[in-house]
Structure formats: C-alpha cells, structure tokens
Amino acid sequence: MSTDCIEVKSFGEVYPKKGTNTRTPYEHQKKAMACLDKVNSSPAYSTLVVLPTGGGKTYTASMWLLKNALDKKKKILWIAHRQMLLDQAAESFQKFAYAEVIPHISSFRFRVISGASSHDRTSDIQPSDNVLIVSKDSIGRNLDRLDKWLAGEQELYLVVDEAHHSTAKTYRKVIDYVRNKVPHVKLIGLTATPFRTAENEQGLLAKIYLDDIAFQIGLKELINRQILSKPIFEAYYTDEEYGGSLGLDAWESIQHLDVLPDDIAEQIAVSAARNKLIVDTYLAKQKQYGQTIVFAVNVVHAIQLSALFNKAKIKTDFIVSDVKDSITGVTISRAENERKLEAYQEGCLQVLINVNILTEGVDLPQTKTVFLARPTVSSILMTQMVGRALRGTAAGGTSEAYIVSFVDNWNEHIAWVNPESLFSGSNEFDDTPTERAKHHLRMIAISKIEEFASVLDDAVDTTALEKVPFVQRIPLGMYAFTYLEENGMDLSYQVMVYDSTAEAYRNLMDALPALFRSYHVTEEYPTDRMLGMMEQQCRDTFFCGEMVPPYEPRDVINILKYYAQYEAAPQFYTFDEIDRSKLDVSQIAQHIWDEDMGERKRAEYVNSIWNAGDDNMLRLFFGRKLYFLRQLDIECMKISHPGIYEDEQNVKYGTRQLEDLPLYEIGQVNPEKEKELRDGAFEKSRGKDGLYHCACCGTADSSRIFFQVDHIVPMNKGGKSIPENLQILCRKCNGGKGDK
C-alpha cells in the first residue's frame, strides 16, 4: 500500500517561527490592538474594529488574536462569506505566528471550511482544532457540527469578517447559536464600512455589537497620514456591446459565479478597438499613470494587450495562474510568474497584465494605477483589484492612485461593480461639494450608458424617452447596497431614482415589512418565483403612472433580495451636490436657437463647452461626445419643430369607454387615471377604524400591501360606475395570488 501523501492547505499544525517579524504595525494598527486590549478585560463583549480598504484589518486582527487568544489556549471561530477571505485569514495566522508573539504554546491547529473543493467540510471539524476559519453558509447549515468542538469551552473568540454583513439572518443565527453554547463569547466584527447602510440597519448592527466600536479610523485620515494613496477614478467607454443574447446559463454564470462565458470572454479579448483604447489611454497619460497593473479577462486577452503595449514601446509582460490555457496552449509556471513579478518590482516593466492572480501578499507598492479591463460582479474582487494601487508614500507607495475602468455596453442588465461604489456613503476623499458632484456624476454616467446607447440605435424606439424634458432624466439620487448570494458571492447594486419614481420608492421602502409579512417570507434567500410575485405586487401598488426612464423590475427585485437578507431598507444617497441645470441639454439647445447659430458657429460653441476643463460636468455625465451630440440634436429638434412628438391626427380611431376596460388596461391607456381609480377604491374600503377591509371576507389591516384592487374582470357590470364597482380583496380572496 502506498504511503504517499498529498499536501493540502485546508488544515494543518502551525509551529512558532524563530526570529523577528519584519512587518512593523502602523500606528493605527497599534492603536487598534491597544483598544482591543482594553475591551478584552471584560469576560464577554461584542465590538467592531473599523479600518478602511487597505488599512490591514486581517493583519491587525490575526496579530492580536495570536497573542491574546491562541497563546492563552483559547479557541477562535473566524467567519467570512467568501473563499478568498477565508484563505487570507488562514494565511495571516500562519505567516505571523512568530515565537515572540506565541511564546507559551508549542503549536496550534487550524482548519478552513467552506463549499470549495480546496477546503474541508464541517464534518471534518475536530475538538483539537484551535482555529476554525469557516464560510457563514457552510456553518449556518450545520451548526450542530460545532457542538463537540465547543463542548466544555468557557470562553471563545468569534470573529466576523466584513461585519457590515453580520446583520444577515445566517450570521445572526450562527452568533446566537454560539452564544447559547459558550458562557463568555468575545465577538469582534471587522469591517471597512459599518455605517454605509441604512439607519434602521445600523440599529440591527447595534443589537449585535453591544459594545459599539473598539477602534475606528477613516479613509481620509489614512490618506492624510500617507499610509493610503488618494484614489482618482476615471472611466472610458469602449463602444463595445456584449451579452445581447445571453442565455439563462450564461447569465447565471456571470451573476452568481462571476465567470464570463468563454465566447463572450473571447469577444472581449480579441476586440481590436477595445484593446487599442486601453493602450492609447495609457499612452496619453503615461507619466501620470506610472507603473500599472492591468486586469485582463483571460490569457488570450493578456497576450493581445501585451503585444500592443510592447509595440508602443511600453515594457510589458503578463502573469497567469500556473495552468495550461485550453485555447492558447500557453503554460506559465509559478517560477516564470515570479521572474516577471521581480522584473516589475525592479522597475524593468512599466505594465504588468494579470489573469486570475491577484498577487495577494506580493509586495508591489510602486503600483500607481490599475486598469480594470475585465468586469466583475464581486465587491470583494473589486476591492482586491483596487487595493493593488492604494499603498501610500509612507508605505513605500504613491500619493495618488488611478483607478481606470473600461466600460462596455451590456444589453442584459448585469450588476457590474463600479469601483467608486466601494466608497459610497463615505466620500471621505471628496473634500468639496465639487468633488462629491464629480463622484456622483461618474456613478450616474455608468448607469446611463445603456440608455444613451439606445437613443443612437435606430432599431430601438426611444420616442417616449426623448419627448420627456431632459432634466427629468437626471437622477435625484440612488439606493446603493451590497447583498450576498446564497453561494457567498457579494453583489453591489445601485438603483437610480428620478423625479417620476421618487415617491414610489419612498412608499415601497415604508411598506417592505408589511409586504414580507403578507407573503409570509422569512427565509434569507426567497425563490425566484416568490420574488417575481412580490415584484408584481410592488409594481401594481406603487409604480402606477408614467415612469421616466421606464419602470425596471430588476431594480425592485434586488431591493427585495437585500431586504430579505437584512430586514432593512437600503440607504438612499442624494445627488444634491449636482447642479442639474448645468446638465440640462435643453437649455444649451435654447441658447443655440436664441443666438441663431449657423452650423460652423454651433460646432465651435458645442466644442468649447464640451472641452471646457478636465472636470467638465457634461463630459463626466455623458462619457462620450456622441451621446451628448445626439441628445442635443433631439432638444434642438423639439425647439425647431414643437409638434414633432405629438401624435399625427390624420386618422380618427374608434373609441371605447374606460368603463368597459379592466383596470390594468386603463393603466395602459391612462396611467394617472388607473392610479386615481386604484387610490379611490382603497379610500372607499377604509372603515371607521381607519383600516382597509376586504370586500369579500372582511379581513382588515392598516397596510395596503395586504390587498389588491380586483382588476381581473370588466368594471361596468350592472350599470355601476367605475369607482362604485372597484373593490379591494385580500390576497386569499383574490384567487390566492401570492400564496406560498
């Protein structure tokens, strides 16, 4: 029988390292550890440590726990939601396990548990394990597997990584379970953004972390101390369209696994125009960008880009995971990757192209810029990519970091992460209203690219959009939030809110608790069918009338997913710093008309306002000059031909009385009338007790969300007028719609 063994990194025994740790903690990390020392004098506590992206949360926590937990033979349960976070924690415990930190133990055992093939399962947990580093879903489904490991323990250190997610139901279930098993639980939450979420969610967070915040430092302070560099965000539009015919499997692969289908990845990789834009962008600002890491979609993409950069006399190479690429046959060994990394570290390479390797743990402080040439739906992955350029001068890096996105047009709506969304709700590096306005404009611009592109597409009828005053197409603000998929993928999403939808969204947010009660939804991950029914109910109840841009079901579904997980409405961020009048293309068109500009004078004027300064609001908003020119043409046409968007009157159509139509058809003809009738029916059904009453069974409640207006049959039976014939029914009486 063979005695050969296969080395795995999912569990093992760590022995103290000899010598001295060469990594010296920064002052803020020393202060964080000192604050934890004070909190640790209590037998049990629950507290937060808040360090911004790049502030070293994992290093700070693992160093402190090595000394205060493991060296004192206390067990640690470390929970996170992504494989990458689990691996980082395991690596940190091993890397910094010096004898000077753990002098009283000869070794400790660790185990990493998740659904990944490279990790152990909950069934592998042994009572002798000292550190369990587990995914929240794996342990959440198998809590009883902790029983033997926890048996007899009087004290336990429980760490929640990315703790702003710990208000999610699974996290709360795990925390409560452990607290019921161990008398003295020392709960430490690690996060960069504890209060990026809504005020009512902060209330939930405060119920978990009763001792508030042990230590907190902001992004701006670390930038001022030059530990982190100041991020400067730029976005360039590729004019490329992808995903127009995505099938369900492909969409699932992107949205839930963050994996581009091979055919689309190949299209991106070989796009000559897109690749040329990437290289030309670097050449135009080579001095400002300095040494740059480019994140590419695959090996083909890396090869194409590397060739173009080198052809342009930019010394470039690429690194990939050490596997043979199925398309190119290229194999890059670990040794070859290390040689290329060394060349980049020594300044022999100006650009390093990266495929499927984040080089976490590799010291590349001289990186001033990252090019995001691949999209991602994962906030964690985006944080890793952005973080490669955030080392400040005090950490051997640069004072400024350029985060450059290359934005494609996806006909299928996919929640790609905008890197600026990582800092939404903080804006600490935006010192002035002007800076905040620029930040918001870039957020809006990326969300509007599909709308602007559709106006250029002759195959798409955008008449309804074009006829609306342009200023109403500029958002008032946005709901920005991140939630977790069942597989641990973290998804960021922004819902833009306009004049026509602001009230509807406010009413929806107020009604979310009642909505979930009415559908009896308590699970963290509702089924797609359930979400679809709830979205339909939201549309019928709140989004009546004309919406510009049109109502988007996916926006509401994502809000429902967020609420299902956190039992809180997402945070709303206003765009108050934006002077919408400066973006109103109709005013520019009116000025051109009033001045009676000819073609040459008009072109000179338009070019002057488009090119006016690097921070031009129009350029930030539209991104592409072509989008701006098309909108300007439309607004000019409205002035020169005032009736252009009115219906032609050369045909007299037949008519039908509204009384003969179902309510939902009335909405198609006259949305405002439908809303008026619907509201009237609810008021008619309100009793003296102030509650709404079902016309069939008499069930009463204070929330409209429990009821529907009967709009299935024609409304004028028996000669009754519409308002008299409309009635509200509870969900059960209305055919069971919405029943689980």
VOKE-606132 format. One record per residue (C-alpha): x, y, z; residue in three letters. Coordinates in steps of 0.5 Angstrom, whole numbers, plus 500, padded with zeros to 3 digits. Layout:
// VOKE-606132
     X     Y     Z   lumgu
     X     Y     Z     ALA
...
//
This chain:
// VOKE-606132
     X     Y     Z   lumgu
   500   500   500     MET
   503   507   498     SER
   505   511   504     THR
   505   518   499     ASP
   501   524   502     CYS
   498   530   498     ILE
   499   536   502     GLU
   493   540   503     VAL
   493   547   506     LYS
   486   547   509     SER
   488   544   515     PHE
   495   544   519     GLY
   499   545   525     GLU
   503   552   526     VAL
   509   552   530     TYR
   512   558   532     PRO
   517   562   527     LYS
   524   564   530     LYS
   527   571   529     GLY
   523   577   529     THR
   517   579   525     ASN
   520   584   520     THR
   513   587   519     ARG
   512   593   524     THR
   505   595   525     PRO
   503   602   523     TYR
   501   607   529     GLU
   493   606   527     HIS
   494   598   528     GLN
   498   599   534     LYS
   492   603   537     LYS
   487   598   535     ALA
   491   593   538     MET
   491   597   545     ALA
   484   599   544     CYS
   482   591   544     LEU
   487   590   550     ASP
   482   595   554     LYS
   476   591   551     VAL
   479   585   553     ASN
   479   586   560     SER
   471   584   560     SER
   470   577   560     PRO
   465   577   555     ALA
   464   583   550     TYR
   462   585   542     SER
   465   590   539     THR
   467   593   532     LEU
   474   595   529     VAL
   473   599   523     VAL
   479   600   518     LEU
   478   602   511     PRO
   480   599   505     THR
   488   598   505     GLY
   488   599   513     GLY
   490   592   514     GLY
   484   589   518     LYS
   486   582   517     THR
   493   583   519     TYR
   491   587   526     THR
   486   582   528     ALA
   491   576   527     SER
   497   579   530     MET
   492   581   536     TRP
   489   574   537     LEU
   495   570   536     LEU
   498   574   543     LYS
   491   574   546     ASN
   487   568   544     ALA
   492   563   542     LEU
   498   564   546     ASP
   493   563   552     LYS
   490   557   549     LYS
   483   560   547     LYS
   479   558   541     LYS
   478   562   535     ILE
   472   562   531     LEU
   473   566   525     TRP
   467   567   520     ILE
   467   570   513     ALA
   463   569   507     HIS
   468   568   501     ARG
   473   563   500     GLN
   478   569   499     MET
   477   572   505     LEU
   478   565   509     LEU
   485   564   505     ASP
   487   571   507     GLN
   486   570   514     ALA
   489   563   515     ALA
   495   565   511     GLU
   496   571   516     SER
   495   567   522     PHE
   501   562   519     GLN
   505   568   517     LYS
   506   572   523     PHE
   506   566   528     ALA
   513   568   531     TYR
   515   566   538     ALA
   516   573   540     GLU
   508   573   540     VAL
   506   566   542     ILE
   512   564   547     PRO
   507   560   551     HIS
   505   555   546     ILE
   509   550   542     SER
   504   550   536     SER
   497   551   534     PHE
   492   547   529     ARG
   488   551   524     PHE
   482   549   519     ARG
   479   552   514     VAL
   472   550   512     ILE
   467   552   506     SER
   464   549   500     GLY
   470   550   496     ALA
   474   544   493     SER
   480   546   496     SER
   477   547   503     HIS
   475   542   509     ASP
   468   541   511     ARG
   464   542   517     THR
   464   534   518     SER
   472   535   519     ASP
   472   539   525     ILE
   476   536   531     GLN
   476   538   538     PRO
   483   539   538     SER
   483   545   533     ASP
   485   551   535     ASN
   482   556   530     VAL
   476   555   525     LEU
   476   559   519     ILE
   469   558   516     VAL
   464   560   511     SER
   458   563   514     LYS
   453   559   510     ASP
   457   552   511     SER
   457   553   518     ILE
   450   556   518     GLY
   447   550   515     ARG
   451   545   520     ASN
   451   549   527     LEU
   451   542   531     ASP
   458   540   528     ARG
   460   546   533     LEU
   458   542   539     ASP
   464   537   540     LYS
   469   543   539     TRP
   465   548   543     LEU
   464   543   549     ALA
   467   545   556     GLY
   469   552   553     GLU
   468   557   558     GLN
   471   563   553     GLU
   471   563   546     LEU
   474   569   541     TYR
   468   570   535     LEU
   471   574   529     VAL
   466   576   524     VAL
   470   579   517     ASP
   466   584   513     GLU
   462   585   519     ALA
   457   590   516     HIS
   454   584   513     HIS
   453   581   520     SER
   446   583   520     THR
   444   578   515     ALA
   440   572   518     LYS
   445   567   517     THR
   450   571   521     TYR
   445   572   527     ARG
   444   565   527     LYS
   451   563   528     VAL
   452   568   533     ILE
   446   567   537     ASP
   448   559   537     TYR
   455   560   539     VAL
   453   565   545     ARG
   448   560   547     ASN
   453   554   548     LYS
   459   558   551     VAL
   458   563   557     PRO
   463   568   555     HIS
   464   570   548     VAL
   468   575   545     LYS
   465   578   539     LEU
   470   582   534     ILE
   467   585   528     GLY
   472   587   522     LEU
   469   592   517     THR
   471   598   513     ALA
   464   601   512     THR
   460   599   518     PRO
   455   605   517     PHE
   455   605   510     ARG
   448   602   511     THR
   441   605   513     ALA
   440   608   520     GLU
   435   602   521     ASN
   440   597   519     GLU
   445   601   524     GLN
   440   599   529     GLY
   441   592   528     LEU
   448   592   528     LEU
   448   596   535     ALA
   444   590   537     LYS
   449   585   535     ILE
   455   589   537     TYR
   453   592   544     LEU
   460   595   546     ASP
   460   599   540     ASP
   466   601   536     ILE
   473   599   540     ALA
   477   603   534     PHE
   475   607   528     GLN
   480   611   523     ILE
   477   614   517     GLY
   480   613   510     LEU
   481   621   510     LYS
   486   620   516     GLU
   490   614   513     LEU
   491   618   506     ILE
   493   625   510     ASN
   498   620   514     ARG
   500   618   507     GLN
   499   610   509     ILE
   494   610   503     LEU
   494   614   497     SER
   488   618   495     LYS
   484   614   489     PRO
   483   618   483     ILE
   477   615   479     PHE
   477   615   471     GLU
   472   611   466     ALA
   473   610   459     TYR
   467   608   454     TYR
   469   602   450     THR
   463   603   445     ASP
   463   595   445     GLU
   457   591   446     GLU
   456   585   450     TYR
   451   580   452     GLY
   445   582   448     GLY
   444   574   447     SER
   446   572   454     LEU
   442   565   456     GLY
   440   563   463     LEU
   446   559   464     ASP
   451   565   462     ALA
   447   570   466     TRP
   447   565   472     GLU
   455   564   471     SER
   456   572   471     ILE
   451   574   476     GLN
   453   568   481     HIS
   460   566   480     LEU
   463   572   477     ASP
   465   568   471     VAL
   465   570   464     LEU
   462   565   459     PRO
   468   563   454     ASP
   465   566   448     ASP
   464   573   451     ILE
   471   573   454     ALA
   474   571   447     GLU
   470   577   444     GLN
   473   582   449     ILE
   480   579   449     ALA
   480   580   441     VAL
   477   586   440     SER
   482   591   437     ALA
   478   597   438     ALA
   478   596   446     ARG
   485   594   446     ASN
   487   600   443     LYS
   483   604   447     LEU
   487   601   453     ILE
   494   602   450     VAL
   492   609   448     ASP
   489   611   455     THR
   496   609   458     TYR
   500   613   453     LEU
   496   619   453     ALA
   498   620   461     LYS
   504   615   462     GLN
   507   620   466     LYS
   501   621   471     GLN
   500   613   471     TYR
   507   611   472     GLY
   507   603   474     GLN
   501   600   472     THR
   497   593   473     ILE
   492   591   468     VAL
   487   586   470     PHE
   485   582   464     ALA
   479   577   462     VAL
   484   571   460     ASN
   490   569   457     VAL
   489   571   450     VAL
   487   578   453     HIS
   494   578   456     ALA
   497   576   450     ILE
   494   581   446     GLN
   495   587   450     LEU
   502   585   452     SER
   504   585   445     ALA
   500   592   443     LEU
   504   595   449     PHE
   511   593   447     ASN
   509   595   440     LYS
   508   602   443     ALA
   515   602   447     LYS
   512   600   453     ILE
   515   595   457     LYS
   510   590   459     THR
   509   583   461     ASP
   504   578   464     PHE
   503   573   469     ILE
   497   568   470     VAL
   495   562   474     SER
   500   556   473     ASP
   496   552   469     VAL
   496   551   461     LYS
   491   555   458     ASP
   486   551   454     SER
   485   556   448     ILE
   493   558   447     THR
   496   552   450     GLY
   500   557   454     VAL
   503   555   460     THR
   506   560   465     ILE
   510   557   471     SER
   510   559   478     ARG
   517   561   477     ALA
   516   565   471     GLU
   511   569   474     ASN
   516   570   480     GLU
   521   572   475     ARG
   516   577   472     LYS
   514   580   478     LEU
   521   581   480     GLU
   522   585   474     ALA
   516   589   475     TYR
   519   590   483     GLN
   525   593   480     GLU
   522   598   475     GLY
   524   594   469     CYS
   517   593   467     LEU
   512   599   466     GLN
   506   595   466     VAL
   504   588   469     LEU
   498   585   466     ILE
   494   580   471     ASN
   490   574   469     VAL
   487   570   475     ASN
   492   572   480     ILE
   491   578   485     LEU
   498   577   487     THR
   496   578   495     GLU
   501   578   499     GLY
   506   580   494     VAL
   509   587   495     ASP
   508   592   489     LEU
   508   598   493     PRO
   510   602   487     GLN
   504   601   483     THR
   501   608   482     LYS
   495   605   477     THR
   490   599   476     VAL
   487   599   469     PHE
   480   595   470     LEU
   480   592   463     ALA
   475   586   466     ARG
   469   587   469     PRO
   467   584   476     THR
   460   583   480     VAL
   464   582   486     SER
   465   587   491     SER
   471   583   494     ILE
   475   582   488     LEU
   474   589   486     MET
   477   591   493     THR
   483   587   492     GLN
   484   590   485     MET
   483   597   487     VAL
   487   595   493     GLY
   494   594   489     ARG
   495   601   488     ALA
   493   604   495     LEU
   499   604   498     ARG
   501   611   500     GLY
   508   614   501     THR
   509   612   508     ALA
   508   605   506     ALA
   513   606   500     GLY
   508   607   495     GLY
   505   613   492     THR
   501   619   494     SER
   495   618   489     GLU
   492   612   486     ALA
   489   612   479     TYR
   483   607   478     ILE
   481   607   471     VAL
   475   603   469     SER
   474   601   462     PHE
   466   601   461     VAL
   462   596   456     ASP
   455   597   454     ASN
   451   590   456     TRP
   444   590   453     ASN
   443   585   459     GLU
   443   589   466     HIS
   448   586   470     ILE
   450   589   477     ALA
   458   590   475     TRP
   461   593   481     VAL
   463   601   480     ASN
   470   602   484     PRO
   467   608   486     GLU
   461   604   490     SER
   466   601   495     LEU
   467   608   498     PHE
   459   610   497     SER
   457   613   504     GLY
   464   615   506     SER
   466   620   501     ASN
   472   622   505     GLU
   477   623   500     PHE
   472   628   497     ASP
   473   634   501     ASP
   469   639   497     THR
   462   639   494     PRO
   465   640   487     THR
   469   633   488     GLU
   463   630   491     ARG
   459   632   485     ALA
   464   629   480     LYS
   464   623   484     HIS
   456   622   483     HIS
   457   624   476     LEU
   461   618   475     ARG
   457   614   478     MET
   451   616   474     ILE
   454   616   468     ALA
   456   609   468     ILE
   449   607   470     SER
   446   611   464     LYS
   451   608   458     ILE
   445   603   456     GLU
   440   609   456     GLU
   444   614   452     PHE
   447   608   447     ALA
   439   606   446     SER
   438   613   443     VAL
   443   612   438     LEU
   440   605   436     ASP
   435   606   430     ASP
   433   599   432     ALA
   430   602   439     VAL
   424   606   439     ASP
   426   611   445     THR
   421   616   443     THR
   417   616   450     ALA
   424   618   453     LEU
   426   623   448     GLU
   420   627   449     LYS
   421   628   456     VAL
   424   634   459     PRO
   432   632   459     PHE
   433   635   466     VAL
   428   630   469     GLN
   432   624   466     ARG
   438   626   471     ILE
   437   622   478     PRO
   436   626   484     LEU
   440   620   488     GLY
   441   613   489     MET
   440   607   493     TYR
   447   604   494     ALA
   447   597   497     PHE
   451   590   497     THR
   448   584   499     TYR
   450   576   499     LEU
   448   571   494     GLU
   447   564   497     GLU
   454   562   494     ASN
   457   567   498     GLY
   458   572   492     MET
   457   579   494     ASP
   454   583   489     LEU
   453   591   489     SER
   448   595   486     TYR
   445   602   485     GLN
   438   604   484     VAL
   438   611   481     MET
   432   615   483     VAL
   428   620   479     TYR
   423   626   479     ASP
   418   621   477     SER
   420   615   482     THR
   422   618   488     ALA
   415   618   492     GLU
   414   611   489     ALA
   421   609   492     TYR
   419   612   499     ARG
   413   609   499     ASN
   416   602   497     LEU
   421   603   503     MET
   416   604   508     ASP
   412   598   506     ALA
   417   593   506     LEU
   416   590   513     PRO
   408   589   511     ALA
   410   586   504     LEU
   414   581   507     PHE
   409   579   512     ARG
   404   579   507     SER
   408   574   503     TYR
   410   570   510     HIS
   417   571   507     VAL
   422   569   513     THR
   428   566   509     GLU
   434   569   507     GLU
   434   567   500     TYR
   427   568   497     PRO
   426   563   491     THR
   426   567   484     ASP
   418   565   484     ARG
   417   569   490     MET
   421   575   488     LEU
   417   575   482     GLY
   410   575   485     MET
   413   580   490     MET
   416   585   485     GLU
   409   585   481     GLN
   405   587   487     GLN
   410   593   488     CYS
   409   595   481     ARG
   402   595   482     ASP
   402   598   488     THR
   407   603   488     PHE
   409   604   481     PHE
   403   607   477     CYS
   403   612   472     GLY
   408   614   467     GLU
   416   613   469     MET
   422   616   466     VAL
   426   612   465     PRO
   421   606   465     PRO
   420   602   471     TYR
   425   597   472     GLU
   423   590   475     PRO
   430   588   477     ARG
   431   594   481     ASP
   426   592   486     VAL
   428   585   486     ILE
   435   587   488     ASN
   432   591   493     ILE
   427   585   496     LEU
   433   581   496     LYS
   437   586   500     TYR
   431   587   505     TYR
   430   579   505     ALA
   437   578   508     GLN
   438   584   513     TYR
   431   586   514     GLU
   432   594   513     ALA
   431   598   507     ALA
   438   600   503     PRO
   441   607   504     GLN
   439   613   500     PHE
   444   618   497     TYR
   442   624   495     THR
   446   628   489     PHE
   445   635   492     ASP
   452   637   490     GLU
   450   636   483     ILE
   447   643   479     ASP
   442   639   475     ARG
   441   646   471     SER
   449   645   468     LYS
   447   638   465     LEU
   440   641   462     ASP
   442   640   455     VAL
   435   643   453     SER
   438   650   456     GLN
   444   649   451     ILE
   439   648   445     ALA
   435   654   447     GLN
   442   658   447     HIS
   444   656   440     ILE
   437   657   438     TRP
   436   664   441     ASP
   443   666   438     GLU
   441   664   431     ASP
   448   660   431     MET
   450   657   424     GLY
   453   650   423     GLU
   460   653   424     ARG
   458   657   430     LYS
   454   652   433     ARG
   460   647   432     ALA
   465   652   435     GLU
   460   653   441     TYR
   459   646   443     VAL
   466   644   442     ASN
   468   650   447     SER
   463   647   452     ILE
   465   640   452     TRP
   472   641   452     ASN
   472   647   458     ALA
   477   644   463     GLY
   478   637   466     ASP
   473   637   470     ASP
   467   639   465     ASN
   461   636   468     MET
   458   635   461     LEU
   464   630   460     ARG
   463   627   466     LEU
   456   626   465     PHE
   455   623   458     PHE
   462   620   458     GLY
   462   620   450     ARG
   461   626   446     LYS
   457   622   441     LEU
   452   621   447     TYR
   452   629   448     PHE
   451   631   441     LEU
   445   626   440     ARG
   442   629   446     GLN
   443   636   444     LEU
   440   634   437     ASP
   434   632   440     ILE
   433   638   444     GLU
   434   643   438     CYS
   429   639   434     MET
   424   640   440     LYS
   425   647   439     ILE
   425   648   432     SER
   419   643   431     HIS
   415   644   437     PRO
   410   639   435     GLY
   415   633   433     ILE
   413   629   439     TYR
   405   630   438     GLU
   401   624   435     ASP
   399   625   428     GLU
   392   627   427     GLN
   390   624   420     ASN
   387   618   423     VAL
   381   618   427     LYS
   381   612   431     TYR
   375   608   435     GLY
   374   609   442     THR
   372   605   448     ARG
   369   608   454     GLN
   374   607   460     LEU
   368   604   464     GLU
   369   598   459     ASP
   376   596   461     LEU
   380   592   466     PRO
   384   597   471     LEU
   390   594   468     TYR
   388   596   461     GLU
   386   603   464     ILE
   393   604   466     GLY
   396   602   459     GLN
   392   608   456     VAL
   392   613   462     ASN
   397   611   468     PRO
   395   617   472     GLU
   387   615   471     LYS
   389   608   474     GLU
   393   611   480     LYS
   387   615   481     GLU
   382   610   481     LEU
   386   605   485     ARG
   387   610   490     ASP
   380   612   490     GLY
   378   604   491     ALA
   383   604   497     PHE
   379   610   501     GLU
   372   607   499     LYS
   374   601   503     SER
   377   604   509     ARG
   373   603   515     GLY
   371   608   521     LYS
   377   604   525     ASP
   382   607   519     GLY
   383   600   517     LEU
   382   597   510     TYR
   377   592   509     HIS
   377   586   504     CYS
   370   587   501     ALA
   369   579   501     CYS
   371   576   508     CYS
   372   583   512     GLY
   380   582   513     THR
   382   589   516     ALA
   389   591   516     ASP
   393   598   516     SER
   397   597   510     SER
   395   597   503     ARG
   400   592   501     ILE
   396   586   504     PHE
   390   588   499     PHE
   389   588   491     GLN
   384   592   487     VAL
   380   587   483     ASP
   382   589   476     HIS
   381   582   473     ILE
   374   583   470     VAL
   371   589   466     PRO
   369   594   471     MET
   362   596   469     ASN
   358   590   470     LYS
   351   592   473     GLY
   351   599   470     GLY
   355   601   476     LYS
   360   607   475     SER
   368   605   476     ILE
   369   608   483     PRO
   363   604   486     GLU
   365   598   482     ASN
   372   597   484     LEU
   373   594   491     GLN
   379   591   494     ILE
   380   584   496     LEU
   385   581   501     CYS
   390   576   498     ARG
   387   570   500     LYS
   380   572   497     CYS
   383   575   490     ASN
   385   568   488     GLY
   390   566   492     GLY
   395   571   489     LYS
   402   571   493     GLY
   400   565   497     ASP
   407   561   498     LYS
//
